[in-house]
Amino acid sequence: MSTPVALRSDYDATRLRSLARWAKDGPQTRRLLALAAIYDGGTRTEAAQIGGVGLQTVRDWVLRFNAHGPGGLLDGKAPGQPSILSQEHRQHLIQMIEDGPIPAVHGVVRWRLADLMQWLWEEYQITISKQTLSREVRALDYRKLSARPRHHAQSAGAMDDFKKASPRVWAIATGAAGGKPLEIWFADEARVGQKNKITRRWAKRGTRPSAPRDLRTASAYIFGAICPAQGKGAGLVLPRCTTEAMALHLAEISQAVAPGAHAVLLLDQAGWHVSSRLAVPKNITLLPLPPKSPELNPVENIWWFMRENWMSNRVFTSYKDILDHCCEAWNKLTDRPWLIMSIGLRDWAHQC
């Protein structure tokens, strides 16, 4: 027979029962009560009956308790099978995901789990299931996300160069404004028509919700400008984009600029923005953004918000109906200066 093992002396039955009363783990509570019976002078057989186990298991509990205290009576997590991928494999997998596939070489334009499984076999002769590889990729903090659109002809580094140069541009504009307070504005146009957008909506799984869709072609344009730092905007709804329409919009912006201040208006290089015939008010300086870089203009995000929340999933019955809804949406935006600030503020433009 095995030699009896004494319980550690820094605990007693009262303390173990107190721990069992507050323990949140059922098996640990049962083991604490079994050992408390031994502290009270009970036999190992009585402890085994309380715990519902054999004598050898009670001995194992005593050894774990003596070595680790009450925490030793918690169930440990099984280590499971060792990972198929080593740290070297994971680093190479990260590099493959970051670099993306080369269509002419790999035959795909985006990585699927099946493609990465094939690559692991060809590179390391590792066979791995799709579920296991999915867990590995997620453990590396990767998810399948929608890509943000980027113009195919966008100049590499143009946006970064523009952001770095912006503080110097503000300084030059301030000098040109004669030392007046400077307001940074962004402007853009959005077409709103009867061929409207259908947005995502909540629905039960397995169903496909429907929304009205019009195929008529009446449309109008919202000329919108925002000053994110001040939370204000200036907009017009006009029938088309022309130099004359842009002049009207500049006049509207000029009235919204604070008295005694000067506005730097950032906008893209559309023809009606850079026309030599465009009349620019004295309190506005136009600053063209780099070509094909709409990401620099927060008004693009304003349009997305307005379409997603106020203007989509509806049928415009007439041109007047379009005008009414465009005006209502823009007025709703300008009545919420905190919303303009939240969407429009950019560190590169407003931290200086």
N, C-alpha and C positions, 0 to 999 in steps of 0.2 A: 504493500500500500504506500501511496505517496505521503511525504511528511507534511503535516498541517502547516499552513502559512498564517502567521498572526497579522491582524489588521493594524494599520498605522495608528499611532497613539495620539495624533493631534486632532482626531475627530472622535465623536461619540454618537450614540443612538439619537439623542435629541437633535443634534446638529444635522444629522443625515435626514431625519424626518422633516425638519424645517426646510432643508434644501429640496426634498421631494415635493413639499407642499407648493413651492413656487416654480418648480421645474416645468418647462413647456414641452419637453420631449417625453412621450409616454414610456418607451423602453428604459430610459434613464431613471424615471421615477420608480419603475418596478425594481430595478437593480439597487437603487438607494434603499428602498424599504427592505429588500432581502438582506443587505449588509447591516442595516440597522438592527434587524432581529439577531444577528450574530453578536453585535455590540451589547445587546441586552442579555447575552448568555445563552441564546438559543443554539441549537446544533446546526451543522452545515446541511443536514437533511431537511430541517424546518425551513432554512433559507431557500433551499432548492424548491420546496413546495410553494413558497411565497412567489418565487420568481418563475415557477412553471418550467424548470429546466433540470438537468442532471447535475450531479456533484462536481463533475469535471468543469462544467460551465461556470459553476459558482466559484471554483478555484481560479478560473481565468479572470472572473470579475474582480476577485480579491487582488490578483497580481496587477491588473490594470489600474485599480483604485489606488493601490500602494504606490505605483509608479507615477501616476498623473493626477490623482485626486478625483473629484467628482467628474471633471471633464473627460477622464478616461473611460467613463461608463456610457458616453455617447457613441452611437454607431458611426464608424468611420466610412468615408466614401471609397468605394471600390476604385482602384486605379484604372481599371479597364485595359483595353488593348493599347499598346504603344502606338503613337502616331505613325502613319505610313510616310509622311513627309518630314524630312529633316529641316533644320534651320537654313541650310544651303538651298534646298528645294524651294522653301518659302520665299527667300530673297530673290531667287531667279523668277519665281511666279509673280512677285510684285513687279519686277522689271518688265516682264512680258505684258502685264495688265496696263502699266503706265505707258509703255511705248505703243501699245495697240498693234493690231495686225497690219501687215503689208499685203494689200489685196492681190498683187501680182505674185507674191510668194506663198501666202497662206490660203488664198482663195476665198477669204471672207473679209467683210468690212467691219465686223465687230466680233469680239470674242464671245462664244457661247461656252457653257460648261463642257459640252461635248468636244469642242475644239481644244480646250485646255487639257481635257483628259487624253486626247490624242497626242498632244504635244508632250505631256509627261511620259507617255509610253515611248514615243520616238526618241526623246532626249535621255530618259533615265530608266526605261523599261519598267516603269511603275504602273501597276494596274490599280485604279482607284474608282470607286463608284461615284455617280453624279451627286448623291446625297452627301457623301463624305467630303467631296471636293467643295460642295456648296458651303458646308460648315467651315471648312478651312478658309475659304475666301471671305466669308462673313467675319470669321475670327480676326482676319487681317484688316477689318473695318472697311470692306468694300461692299457696295450695294449697286444694283442695277438702276441707274438714274437716267432721266431724260437729258439729252445734250442741249445746251443753249445754242441757238442759231448764230452763225458767224458768217459774214459776207465772204464769198470765196476769193474776192480780189483785195481783201483787207491787207494793208501793208503791215508786215511783222514789226512790232515794237512801236508803231505810230501812236497808239493810245498811251503807252507808258511814257513816251517822250513828251506827249502833250501834257500829261498830268504833272511831270517833273517841271515843265516850263511854266505852268500856270501861275505860281506865286510871282514870277518875274513879270508875267503879262499883267497881273492885277496891279503891280507897282507902276508899270508904264501907263496903264489906264488911269490910275489915280493921278499921275502927273498930268496926263492930258486933260483930266477933268478939273484941273486947277486946285487939287487938294480937297475936293468935295467928298463927302461920304460915298462909299462905293456899294452898289447893290449888284449881286450876281444873279442873272436871270437865264432861264433856258426856254427855248421856244421850238414848237414843232406843229405839224398839222396831221389830222386824222380824218380819213374818209368814213362816213357813216351812211349806209344805204339800206335799201330794202333787202338786199342779199346779206342777211345778218348772220352773226355767229351763233353757234349752239355750244353752250358750255357744259362742263360736267355737273352732275347733280347726284344727290343721295338717292339710292334705290336699292331694293332687295337684290341680293345675289341671285344670279340666274335669270334676271329680268333685264330688259333693255328699255329704258324710259324714252319717251318721244317728246319732241318740242316742235312748235310751228316753224316752218321754213318758207320764205318768200323768194321767188325767182325774178321779181320785177327789178328794175335798174335805177330808180330814182335815188339820188344821193346828195349829200351836202358835206362840207368840210368844217371841222372845228379847228380854228386857229387858236392854239392855246400857249400861254407862257406862264411860268411860275418863278417866284423868287423864294426858294426853300428856306433861306435864313429868316425871312420875315413871315413866311407862311401865307403869302398872298399870290394871287394870280390875275391874269388879264386875258380875256378870250373873246372871240367873235365867231359866229356861225355864218359862213359865206358859201355861195353856190359853186365856186371853183377856186383853184390855186393860180393866182396871177400876181404880177408885180403890183397892180393897183390894190388887190386884196391885201397883200403884205403891207403896203403903205398904211392901209386902214388899221391893220393890227398893230403896227409900230406906234401909230398915234394913240391907240388904246393903251399900250404898254407905257408910253410916255406919261400919260395921265396917272397911271398907277404908281410910278416912281415917286418916292417921298420928295417933298419940296426941298430944294437945295442939295439933293443927292444926284449921283450919276450912275447909270446902269450899264453894265457890260452884259450884252445879250449873246449867249452861245447858241448856235444853231447850225444845222447841216448846210451843205453847199448846193442846195437846190437852186435852179435858175432864178426863181423869183426872190431868193435870198441875197444873191450876189449881183443882181442886175445893176448896171450903172444908172438906170433910170429910177432906181428906188430912192425915195425921199426919206432920209433918216433924221429923226428929231435930234436936236442939239444935246439933249440929256441922255442919249443912248449911243454906245459904241458897239458895233457888231463884231463878233469874234467867231469866224467859221471853225467848226470842228474838223478834225482830220477826215478825209473822205472815207466813206464806207465803214463808219464807226458809230452806229446808232447806240451802242452800249454806253457811250459817254453821256448820252442825253437822258436824264431822268424823266422827261416828259413821255418817253416811250413807255415807261412803267406806269405813268398816269393813265395813258390810253388803255393799257392792259387792265388796270384796276377798274376803270369806268365800264369797259366792255363786259368784264366778268361779273360785275355786281349790279349794274344799272341799265345796260343797254342791249344785252343779248337775250336770246330766247323770246323775242317779241316780233310781231308783224307791224310794220309801219304802213298805215292805210294810205298815206299821201305824202307829198313833199312837205307840206305844212306840219304834218305829224312828226316827220323827221326833225324839222327845225325845233319844234316844241320839246321833243325829248332831248335833243342835243343841248339846248339852253337849260333845261331842267337839270341835266346831269352836270354841266359845268358849274351852274350856280350852287348845286349841292356840294361840289368839291370846294369851291371858294368859301363856302360857309363853314368849312372845317379846316382851319389853318394848321391844326396839329397833324392832319392827314397829309397835307402838302409837305410839311416838314419831315414826317416819317418816311414818305416815299422819295422825296427829292433831295435830301441832304447827302452830300458826297464829301468824304474826308479830303480828297485831293483838291476840291474847290473851296471848301469852307473852313479848313483848319488853320489857314494862314490869317 
